[in-house]
Amino acid sequence: MASIDLDKVLDKAWADRSLAEIMEAPAAALKGVSERDGELLEEAFGVKTVADLAELKYVRWAQALGALAAAAK
């Protein structure tokens, strides 16, 4: 089973929330993503929530390419 240290990837206000709440949180709930970044993600890609960002095809494509590149080393 996969695990992640939520304190490392979420702003403090979101670290103690349930996974369901986190997935419906605005993208700015992620550490390092500002409110303005969230607005720009919404303008550019229609991303409103963490779930939207996770499901964004460009993110998934980039992850797949990264995995292929790592495997090719």
N, CA, C and O atoms as CSV, one atom per row, in Angstrom:
chain,resi,resn,atom,element,x,y,z
A,1,MET,N,N,0.844,-1.184,0.000
A,1,MET,CA,C,0.000,0.000,0.000
A,1,MET,C,C,0.884,1.241,0.000
A,1,MET,O,O,1.886,1.287,0.714
A,2,ALA,N,N,0.529,2.227,-0.779
A,2,ALA,CA,C,1.284,3.475,-0.860
A,2,ALA,C,C,1.005,4.341,0.354
A,2,ALA,O,O,-0.085,4.305,0.925
A,3,SER,N,N,2.007,5.121,0.739
A,3,SER,CA,C,1.814,6.062,1.842
A,3,SER,C,C,2.524,7.361,1.515
A,3,SER,O,O,3.391,7.413,0.643
A,4,ILE,N,N,2.137,8.416,2.236
A,4,ILE,CA,C,2.723,9.732,2.015
A,4,ILE,C,C,2.646,10.511,3.321
A,4,ILE,O,O,1.685,10.372,4.078
A,5,ASP,N,N,3.646,11.317,3.578
A,5,ASP,CA,C,3.654,12.177,4.760
A,5,ASP,C,C,2.871,13.434,4.410
A,5,ASP,O,O,3.380,14.317,3.720
A,6,LEU,N,N,1.636,13.515,4.885
A,6,LEU,CA,C,0.765,14.625,4.517
A,6,LEU,C,C,1.323,15.973,4.953
A,6,LEU,O,O,1.054,16.983,4.304
A,7,ASP,N,N,2.095,16.013,6.038
A,7,ASP,CA,C,2.696,17.268,6.484
A,7,ASP,C,C,3.676,17.828,5.460
A,7,ASP,O,O,3.917,19.034,5.422
A,8,LYS,N,N,4.237,16.957,4.635
A,8,LYS,CA,C,5.214,17.388,3.634
A,8,LYS,C,C,4.568,17.880,2.345
A,8,LYS,O,O,5.201,18.602,1.575
A,9,VAL,N,N,3.323,17.501,2.101
A,9,VAL,CA,C,2.707,17.841,0.814
A,9,VAL,C,C,1.499,18.763,0.921
A,9,VAL,O,O,0.997,19.250,-0.092
A,10,LEU,N,N,1.029,19.006,2.146
A,10,LEU,CA,C,-0.157,19.841,2.338
A,10,LEU,C,C,0.147,21.035,3.231
A,10,LEU,O,O,0.999,20.964,4.117
A,11,ASP,N,N,-0.564,22.135,2.985
A,11,ASP,CA,C,-0.515,23.252,3.915
A,11,ASP,C,C,-1.048,22.775,5.257
A,11,ASP,O,O,-1.865,21.856,5.314
A,12,LYS,N,N,-0.591,23.393,6.328
A,12,LYS,CA,C,-0.954,22.955,7.680
A,12,LYS,C,C,-2.459,22.848,7.886
A,12,LYS,O,O,-2.921,21.941,8.578
A,13,ALA,N,N,-3.224,23.749,7.303
A,13,ALA,CA,C,-4.681,23.750,7.495
A,13,ALA,C,C,-5.342,22.484,6.959
A,13,ALA,O,O,-6.468,22.168,7.342
A,14,TRP,N,N,-4.666,21.765,6.092
A,14,TRP,CA,C,-5.268,20.591,5.454
A,14,TRP,C,C,-4.672,19.279,5.927
A,14,TRP,O,O,-5.223,18.224,5.612
A,15,ALA,N,N,-3.578,19.293,6.663
A,15,ALA,CA,C,-2.851,18.071,7.018
A,15,ALA,C,C,-3.641,17.114,7.897
A,15,ALA,O,O,-3.364,15.914,7.893
A,16,ASP,N,N,-4.619,17.610,8.651
A,16,ASP,CA,C,-5.381,16.727,9.541
A,16,ASP,C,C,-6.755,16.367,8.988
A,16,ASP,O,O,-7.583,15.808,9.707
A,17,ARG,N,N,-7.003,16.677,7.735
A,17,ARG,CA,C,-8.303,16.385,7.113
A,17,ARG,C,C,-8.327,14.966,6.561
A,17,ARG,O,O,-7.286,14.334,6.384
A,18,SER,N,N,-9.519,14.483,6.296
A,18,SER,CA,C,-9.662,13.153,5.686
A,18,SER,C,C,-9.205,13.207,4.231
A,18,SER,O,O,-9.150,14.274,3.620
A,19,LEU,N,N,-8.882,12.051,3.698
A,19,LEU,CA,C,-8.461,11.981,2.303
A,19,LEU,C,C,-9.561,12.490,1.375
A,19,LEU,O,O,-9.273,13.164,0.385
A,20,ALA,N,N,-10.797,12.180,1.681
A,20,ALA,CA,C,-11.921,12.663,0.859
A,20,ALA,C,C,-11.967,14.193,0.851
A,20,ALA,O,O,-12.194,14.808,-0.191
A,21,GLU,N,N,-11.749,14.804,2.027
A,21,GLU,CA,C,-11.747,16.270,2.104
A,21,GLU,C,C,-10.567,16.858,1.335
A,21,GLU,O,O,-10.700,17.877,0.656
A,22,ILE,N,N,-9.420,16.208,1.450
A,22,ILE,CA,C,-8.227,16.695,0.755
A,22,ILE,C,C,-8.428,16.653,-0.751
A,22,ILE,O,O,-8.048,17.593,-1.450
A,23,MET,N,N,-9.012,15.589,-1.256
A,23,MET,CA,C,-9.222,15.482,-2.704
A,23,MET,C,C,-10.173,16.548,-3.228
A,23,MET,O,O,-10.079,16.945,-4.390
A,24,GLU,N,N,-11.085,17.012,-2.389
A,24,GLU,CA,C,-12.024,18.061,-2.795
A,24,GLU,C,C,-11.526,19.452,-2.429
A,24,GLU,O,O,-12.201,20.444,-2.704
A,25,ALA,N,N,-10.353,19.534,-1.812
A,25,ALA,CA,C,-9.769,20.821,-1.434
A,25,ALA,C,C,-9.288,21.559,-2.676
A,25,ALA,O,O,-9.024,20.939,-3.707
A,26,PRO,N,N,-9.176,22.875,-2.582
A,26,PRO,CA,C,-8.602,23.619,-3.708
A,26,PRO,C,C,-7.146,23.210,-3.924
A,26,PRO,O,O,-6.482,22.757,-2.992
A,27,ALA,N,N,-6.662,23.365,-5.128
A,27,ALA,CA,C,-5.280,22.994,-5.450
A,27,ALA,C,C,-4.294,23.708,-4.533
A,27,ALA,O,O,-3.214,23.181,-4.267
A,28,ALA,N,N,-4.638,24.884,-4.052
A,28,ALA,CA,C,-3.767,25.655,-3.157
A,28,ALA,C,C,-3.591,24.971,-1.800
A,28,ALA,O,O,-2.782,25.431,-0.994
A,29,ALA,N,N,-4.311,23.903,-1.527
A,29,ALA,CA,C,-4.094,23.137,-0.292
A,29,ALA,C,C,-2.760,22.405,-0.336
A,29,ALA,O,O,-2.232,22.010,0.704
A,30,LEU,N,N,-2.214,22.222,-1.536
A,30,LEU,CA,C,-0.914,21.583,-1.682
A,30,LEU,C,C,0.193,22.562,-1.318
A,30,LEU,O,O,0.168,23.724,-1.723
A,31,LYS,N,N,1.157,22.082,-0.555
A,31,LYS,CA,C,2.278,22.913,-0.143
A,31,LYS,C,C,3.010,23.415,-1.381
A,31,LYS,O,O,3.360,22.631,-2.264
A,32,GLY,N,N,3.237,24.712,-1.441
A,32,GLY,CA,C,3.944,25.301,-2.575
A,32,GLY,C,C,3.047,25.810,-3.679
A,32,GLY,O,O,3.527,26.461,-4.607
A,33,VAL,N,N,1.753,25.529,-3.604
A,33,VAL,CA,C,0.796,26.034,-4.595
A,33,VAL,C,C,0.058,27.200,-3.948
A,33,VAL,O,O,-0.706,27.015,-3.001
A,34,SER,N,N,0.292,28.397,-4.465
A,34,SER,CA,C,-0.336,29.589,-3.900
A,34,SER,C,C,-1.776,29.725,-4.379
A,34,SER,O,O,-2.211,29.021,-5.290
A,35,GLU,N,N,-2.490,30.621,-3.765
A,35,GLU,CA,C,-3.865,30.912,-4.214
A,35,GLU,C,C,-3.833,31.348,-5.678
A,35,GLU,O,O,-4.681,30.937,-6.470
A,36,ARG,N,N,-2.854,32.181,-6.034
A,36,ARG,CA,C,-2.742,32.652,-7.419
A,36,ARG,C,C,-2.431,31.486,-8.356
A,36,ARG,O,O,-2.989,31.399,-9.450
A,37,ASP,N,N,-1.545,30.594,-7.929
A,37,ASP,CA,C,-1.262,29.399,-8.739
A,37,ASP,C,C,-2.543,28.612,-8.982
A,37,ASP,O,O,-2.791,28.138,-10.090
A,38,GLY,N,N,-3.359,28.477,-7.930
A,38,GLY,CA,C,-4.629,27.776,-8.054
A,38,GLY,C,C,-5.545,28.439,-9.059
A,38,GLY,O,O,-6.209,27.769,-9.851
A,39,GLU,N,N,-5.577,29.770,-9.022
A,39,GLU,CA,C,-6.398,30.512,-9.987
A,39,GLU,C,C,-5.895,30.271,-11.407
A,39,GLU,O,O,-6.690,30.082,-12.328
A,40,LEU,N,N,-4.587,30.278,-11.580
A,40,LEU,CA,C,-4.020,30.054,-12.912
A,40,LEU,C,C,-4.273,28.632,-13.407
A,40,LEU,O,O,-4.539,28.423,-14.591
A,41,LEU,N,N,-4.191,27.657,-12.505
A,41,LEU,CA,C,-4.516,26.272,-12.893
A,41,LEU,C,C,-5.965,26.168,-13.352
A,41,LEU,O,O,-6.276,25.464,-14.313
A,42,GLU,N,N,-6.846,26.879,-12.653
A,42,GLU,CA,C,-8.250,26.851,-13.053
A,42,GLU,C,C,-8.448,27.526,-14.405
A,42,GLU,O,O,-9.172,27.012,-15.258
A,43,GLU,N,N,-7.812,28.667,-14.601
A,43,GLU,CA,C,-7.936,29.379,-15.880
A,43,GLU,C,C,-7.387,28.559,-17.039
A,43,GLU,O,O,-8.009,28.480,-18.098
A,44,ALA,N,N,-6.229,27.951,-16.841
A,44,ALA,CA,C,-5.558,27.239,-17.923
A,44,ALA,C,C,-6.150,25.859,-18.198
A,44,ALA,O,O,-6.289,25.458,-19.353
A,45,PHE,N,N,-6.501,25.130,-17.129
A,45,PHE,CA,C,-6.869,23.730,-17.296
A,45,PHE,C,C,-8.206,23.339,-16.676
A,45,PHE,O,O,-8.616,22.182,-16.770
A,46,GLY,N,N,-8.888,24.291,-16.042
A,46,GLY,CA,C,-10.152,23.968,-15.394
A,46,GLY,C,C,-9.979,23.224,-14.085
A,46,GLY,O,O,-10.931,22.633,-13.575
A,47,VAL,N,N,-8.763,23.247,-13.530
A,47,VAL,CA,C,-8.463,22.541,-12.281
A,47,VAL,C,C,-8.953,23.386,-11.108
A,47,VAL,O,O,-8.519,24.522,-10.922
A,48,LYS,N,N,-9.861,22.815,-10.322
A,48,LYS,CA,C,-10.370,23.499,-9.131
A,48,LYS,C,C,-9.926,22.795,-7.849
A,48,LYS,O,O,-9.723,23.446,-6.824
A,49,THR,N,N,-9.777,21.488,-7.899
A,49,THR,CA,C,-9.506,20.713,-6.693
A,49,THR,C,C,-8.234,19.877,-6.852
A,49,THR,O,O,-7.687,19.744,-7.946
A,50,VAL,N,N,-7.785,19.324,-5.736
A,50,VAL,CA,C,-6.653,18.400,-5.768
A,50,VAL,C,C,-6.990,17.212,-6.673
A,50,VAL,O,O,-6.138,16.747,-7.430
A,51,ALA,N,N,-8.213,16.728,-6.597
A,51,ALA,CA,C,-8.634,15.612,-7.456
A,51,ALA,C,C,-8.550,15.992,-8.926
A,51,ALA,O,O,-8.093,15.196,-9.746
A,52,ASP,N,N,-8.983,17.191,-9.264
A,52,ASP,CA,C,-8.893,17.646,-10.660
A,52,ASP,C,C,-7.445,17.628,-11.137
A,52,ASP,O,O,-7.156,17.197,-12.254
A,53,LEU,N,N,-6.536,18.100,-10.282
A,53,LEU,CA,C,-5.121,18.132,-10.654
A,53,LEU,C,C,-4.586,16.718,-10.829
A,53,LEU,O,O,-3.847,16.449,-11.776
A,54,ALA,N,N,-4.949,15.817,-9.930
A,54,ALA,CA,C,-4.495,14.428,-10.011
A,54,ALA,C,C,-4.987,13.741,-11.282
A,54,ALA,O,O,-4.303,12.878,-11.832
A,55,GLU,N,N,-6.156,14.120,-11.737
A,55,GLU,CA,C,-6.752,13.491,-12.916
A,55,GLU,C,C,-6.400,14.197,-14.225
A,55,GLU,O,O,-6.759,13.724,-15.303
A,56,LEU,N,N,-5.703,15.315,-14.132
A,56,LEU,CA,C,-5.359,16.083,-15.333
A,56,LEU,C,C,-4.472,15.242,-16.247
A,56,LEU,O,O,-3.427,14.749,-15.823
A,57,LYS,N,N,-4.885,15.084,-17.481
A,57,LYS,CA,C,-4.169,14.191,-18.393
A,57,LYS,C,C,-2.721,14.613,-18.589
A,57,LYS,O,O,-1.860,13.754,-18.778
A,58,TYR,N,N,-2.429,15.894,-18.550
A,58,TYR,CA,C,-1.058,16.345,-18.748
A,58,TYR,C,C,-0.173,15.929,-17.577
A,58,TYR,O,O,1.001,15.611,-17.768
A,59,VAL,N,N,-0.720,15.930,-16.392
A,59,VAL,CA,C,0.022,15.474,-15.214
A,59,VAL,C,C,0.294,13.977,-15.339
A,59,VAL,O,O,1.407,13.518,-15.083
A,60,ARG,N,N,-0.715,13.228,-15.730
A,60,ARG,CA,C,-0.538,11.773,-15.870
A,60,ARG,C,C,0.448,11.445,-16.985
A,60,ARG,O,O,1.248,10.520,-16.845
A,61,TRP,N,N,0.404,12.187,-18.087
A,61,TRP,CA,C,1.357,11.963,-19.169
A,61,TRP,C,C,2.782,12.233,-18.688
A,61,TRP,O,O,3.694,11.452,-18.962
A,62,ALA,N,N,2.970,13.348,-17.967
A,62,ALA,CA,C,4.300,13.694,-17.466
A,62,ALA,C,C,4.804,12.641,-16.481
A,62,ALA,O,O,5.987,12.302,-16.499
A,63,GLN,N,N,3.931,12.123,-15.628
A,63,GLN,CA,C,4.326,11.074,-14.687
A,63,GLN,C,C,4.735,9.808,-15.432
A,63,GLN,O,O,5.723,9.170,-15.070
A,64,ALA,N,N,3.992,9.445,-16.458
A,64,ALA,CA,C,4.314,8.249,-17.236
A,64,ALA,C,C,5.664,8.422,-17.939
A,64,ALA,O,O,6.479,7.500,-17.956
A,65,LEU,N,N,5.893,9.584,-18.508
A,65,LEU,CA,C,7.182,9.837,-19.177
A,65,LEU,C,C,8.330,9.793,-18.176
A,65,LEU,O,O,9.400,9.266,-18.480
A,66,GLY,N,N,8.114,10.344,-16.987
A,66,GLY,CA,C,9.132,10.293,-15.938
A,66,GLY,C,C,9.453,8.871,-15.522
A,66,GLY,O,O,10.617,8.527,-15.318
A,67,ALA,N,N,8.418,8.039,-15.394
A,67,ALA,CA,C,8.630,6.639,-15.030
A,67,ALA,C,C,9.394,5.899,-16.131
A,67,ALA,O,O,10.279,5.093,-15.844
A,68,LEU,N,N,9.052,6.175,-17.381
A,68,LEU,CA,C,9.765,5.546,-18.497
A,68,LEU,C,C,11.234,5.973,-18.529
A,68,LEU,O,O,12.123,5.155,-18.766
A,69,ALA,N,N,11.470,7.244,-18.290
A,69,ALA,CA,C,12.855,7.745,-18.288
A,69,ALA,C,C,13.660,7.126,-17.149
A,69,ALA,O,O,14.824,6.770,-17.332
A,70,ALA,N,N,13.043,6.998,-15.971
A,70,ALA,CA,C,13.727,6.381,-14.834
A,70,ALA,C,C,14.036,4.918,-15.104
A,70,ALA,O,O,15.101,4.423,-14.734
A,71,ALA,N,N,13.102,4.224,-15.752
A,71,ALA,CA,C,13.301,2.808,-16.057
A,71,ALA,C,C,14.385,2.600,-17.120
A,71,ALA,O,O,15.036,1.556,-17.158
A,72,ALA,N,N,14.566,3.597,-17.974
A,72,ALA,CA,C,15.538,3.481,-19.055
A,72,ALA,C,C,16.971,3.706,-18.587
A,72,ALA,O,O,17.913,3.423,-19.327
A,73,LYS,N,N,17.147,4.214,-17.364
A,73,LYS,CA,C,18.504,4.480,-16.851
A,73,LYS,C,C,19.225,3.217,-16.488
A,73,LYS,O,O,20.372,3.267,-16.044
